[in-house]
């Protein structure tokens, strides 16, 4: 019996980076990408909706809230 994959949300404001990470991790059975976001605001919504095991987040995403602020917002809503 194989272990359950780690459920991930990926966050980056650069589409090419987000697409590359998604393609790389989707090809590995140890991971399951359950959501993606391209802003801090969107990241909070996706994380609350999907309940991932981990989030891979860009910390500098203009405009709006950055990755650090989005993480704090998620912690406040937990």
Secondary structure, 3 states (H helix, E strand, C coil): CCCCCEEEEEECCCHHHHHHHHHHHHCCCCEEEEEEECCHHHHHHHHHHHCCCEEEECCCCCCCCCHHHHHHHHHHHC
